[in-house]
Amino acid sequence: MYSIHHFYSLLNYVITAKTIKNRLILKTLNLNIDYIVVLSHIK
């Protein structure tokens, strides 16, 4: 039971580590989108 849980947490960690770059890119895109939306509302 513990080993299975440990395996899944390790797997989750690996997946998270692999997707950190993608998440950072998505966060940057989201910030840019928010910025554009704010600018369009100001105009």
C-alpha positions in Angstrom: 0.0 0.0 0.0 2.7 2.4 1.0 4.9 1.4 -1.9 2.1 2.1 -4.4 1.4 5.5 -2.9 5.2 6.2 -2.9 5.4 5.2 -6.6 2.5 7.4 -7.6 3.9 10.4 -5.7 7.3 9.8 -7.4 5.5 9.5 -10.8 3.6 12.7 -10.1 6.9 14.5 -9.2 8.5 13.4 -12.4 5.5 14.5 -14.5 5.4 17.8 -12.6 9.2 18.3 -13.2 8.7 17.6 -16.9 5.8 20.1 -17.2 7.3 23.0 -15.2 8.5 24.7 -18.4 5.1 24.3 -20.0 3.4 25.6 -16.9 5.7 28.6 -16.8 5.0 29.3 -20.5 1.2 29.0 -19.9 1.5 31.3 -16.9 3.3 33.9 -19.0 0.7 33.6 -21.7 -2.1 34.0 -19.2 -0.4 37.1 -17.9 -0.1 38.5 -21.4 -3.7 37.7 -22.1 -4.8 39.5 -18.9 -2.7 42.5 -19.9 -4.2 42.6 -23.4 -7.7 42.3 -21.9 -7.0 45.2 -19.5 -5.6 47.3 -22.3 -8.6 46.6 -24.5 -10.9 47.6 -21.7 -9.0 50.8 -21.2 -9.4 51.7 -24.9 
